[in-house]
Amino acid sequence: MSGNILLLFIISVAATIGYVVPVDAPKRAILPGAVIGAIAYLIYLKVMDLGGNAFFGAFVAAFMIGSCGELCSRIFKMPSTIFSMSGLITLVPGGGMYYTMSYLIQENMDLFLKEAVKTFSIAIALSVGIVASTLFSRSLKSFRQRSMKNSSRPFGRYRDFPSIKS
């Protein structure tokens, strides 16, 4: 993988753009979503290279997609699902779904069950990763709002500090 990182990145960006353009994603969201998807795919491959399984790799990549989607939603003032869904395209186990159905049609139940478990575990990891990052982002946001609300003086403003009287 290390020699082909740039090529994989470019192909992932192109694949994501190839998906989001026909579904009429906002033009401002196309490039950030494609970059998020490409980085997520590289993270997935790196986790797999380091000996992780497909479930863990998909979870880590999906968590990153969700976190970056939340960040981009604040920057671009758009819903985070626009960035998250375009980022997930490179990780969707389409080939696994194809082989699962192929083994079912061929009545090869051993390979069907093996491929079905792998495919559905990746799909579950993707959804759990997105949900976990969204929950983390929202809980962090509410924590910041509560801490600012409970604080009598906001930090970083000189005029709010008490003066020292001699």
C-alpha positions in Angstrom: 0.0 0.0 0.0 2.8 2.5 0.8 3.9 2.9 -2.8 0.4 3.4 -4.1 -1.0 5.9 -1.6 -1.2 8.8 -4.0 -2.8 6.6 -6.7 -5.3 5.2 -4.2 -6.1 8.7 -3.0 -6.8 9.9 -6.5 -8.9 6.9 -7.4 -10.9 7.3 -4.2 -11.5 11.0 -4.8 -12.6 10.2 -8.4 -14.9 7.4 -7.2 -16.6 9.6 -4.7 -17.0 12.5 -7.1 -18.5 10.0 -9.6 -21.1 9.1 -7.0 -22.0 12.6 -5.6 -22.3 14.4 -8.9 -25.2 12.3 -10.3 -27.1 12.5 -7.0 -27.0 16.3 -7.1 -24.9 17.0 -4.0 -24.2 20.7 -3.5 -21.3 21.8 -5.5 -19.5 23.3 -2.5 -19.7 19.9 -0.8 -18.3 17.7 -3.6 -14.5 18.2 -3.0 -14.6 18.1 0.8 -16.7 15.0 0.8 -14.5 13.3 -1.8 -11.4 14.1 0.2 -13.0 12.8 3.4 -13.9 9.6 1.5 -10.4 9.2 0.2 -8.7 9.7 3.6 -11.2 7.3 5.2 -10.4 4.6 2.6 -6.6 5.1 3.2 -7.3 4.8 7.0 -9.3 1.6 6.4 -6.4 0.1 4.4 -3.8 1.2 6.9 -5.8 -0.5 9.7 -6.0 -3.6 7.6 -2.2 -3.5 6.9 -1.5 -3.2 10.7 -3.3 -6.5 11.3 -6.8 -5.2 12.1 -9.9 -6.9 10.9 -12.4 -5.5 8.5 -14.9 -4.6 11.2 -12.4 -2.5 13.2 -11.0 -0.9 10.1 -14.5 0.1 8.9 -15.4 1.4 12.4 -12.3 3.6 12.6 -12.8 5.0 9.1 -16.5 5.6 9.7 -15.7 7.4 13.0 -13.3 9.6 11.1 -15.9 10.3 8.4 -18.5 11.3 10.9 -16.1 13.5 12.8 -14.9 15.2 9.6 -18.5 15.5 8.4 -19.5 17.3 11.6 -16.5 19.6 11.2 -17.3 20.4 7.6 -20.9 21.0 8.4 -19.9 23.8 10.7 -17.4 25.2 8.3 -19.6 25.1 5.2 -22.9 25.6 7.0 -24.5 22.5 5.5 -25.9 19.3 7.0 -23.3 16.8 8.1 -25.0 14.0 6.3 -24.0 15.5 3.0 -20.3 15.0 3.9 -20.8 11.7 5.7 -22.7 10.0 3.0 -20.3 11.0 0.3 -17.4 9.9 2.5 -18.9 6.4 3.0 -19.0 5.6 -0.7 -15.5 4.2 -0.8 -16.2 1.9 2.2 -19.6 0.4 1.2 -19.1 -3.4 0.9 -20.7 -3.7 -2.6 -18.4 -6.5 -3.7 -19.2 -8.4 -0.6 -22.9 -8.0 -1.2 -22.4 -9.3 -4.8 -20.4 -12.3 -3.7 -22.9 -13.0 -0.9 -25.8 -13.2 -3.3 -23.7 -15.1 -5.8 -22.9 -17.8 -3.3 -26.6 -18.0 -2.3 -27.7 -18.5 -5.9 -25.0 -21.2 -6.4 -26.3 -22.8 -3.2 -22.9 -22.7 -1.6 -24.1 -22.2 2.0 -20.6 -22.3 3.7 -19.2 -19.5 1.5 -22.6 -17.6 1.6 -22.6 -17.5 5.4 -19.0 -16.6 5.7 -19.3 -13.7 3.2 -22.7 -12.6 4.6 -21.3 -12.3 8.1 -18.2 -10.3 6.9 -20.4 -8.0 4.7 -23.0 -7.3 7.3 -20.4 -6.7 10.0 -18.7 -4.1 7.8 -22.1 -2.4 7.2 -22.8 -2.4 10.9 -19.4 -1.1 11.7 -19.9 1.8 9.2 -23.2 2.7 10.8 -22.0 2.4 14.4 -18.9 4.5 13.6 -21.0 7.3 12.1 -23.4 7.3 15.0 -20.6 7.2 17.6 -18.9 10.2 16.0 -22.2 12.1 15.9 -23.0 11.4 19.5 -19.4 12.3 20.5 -19.7 15.6 18.6 -23.0 16.5 20.1 -22.0 15.6 23.6 -18.9 17.7 23.2 -20.9 20.6 21.9 -23.4 20.4 24.8 -20.6 20.1 27.3 -19.0 23.3 26.0 -22.3 25.1 26.1 -22.9 24.0 29.7 -19.5 25.0 30.8 -19.8 28.4 29.2 -23.3 28.9 30.7 -22.1 27.9 34.2 -19.0 30.0 34.1 -19.4 33.5 35.5 -16.6 34.9 33.5 -15.6 33.7 30.0 -12.0 33.0 29.6 -9.7 35.1 27.4 -11.3 38.5 28.0 -9.1 40.9 29.9 -11.9 43.2 31.0 -13.6 40.4 32.8 -10.8 39.7 35.2 -11.1 41.3 38.6 -8.8 44.2 39.3 -6.3 44.1 42.1 -6.8 46.9 44.5 -3.9 47.9 46.8 
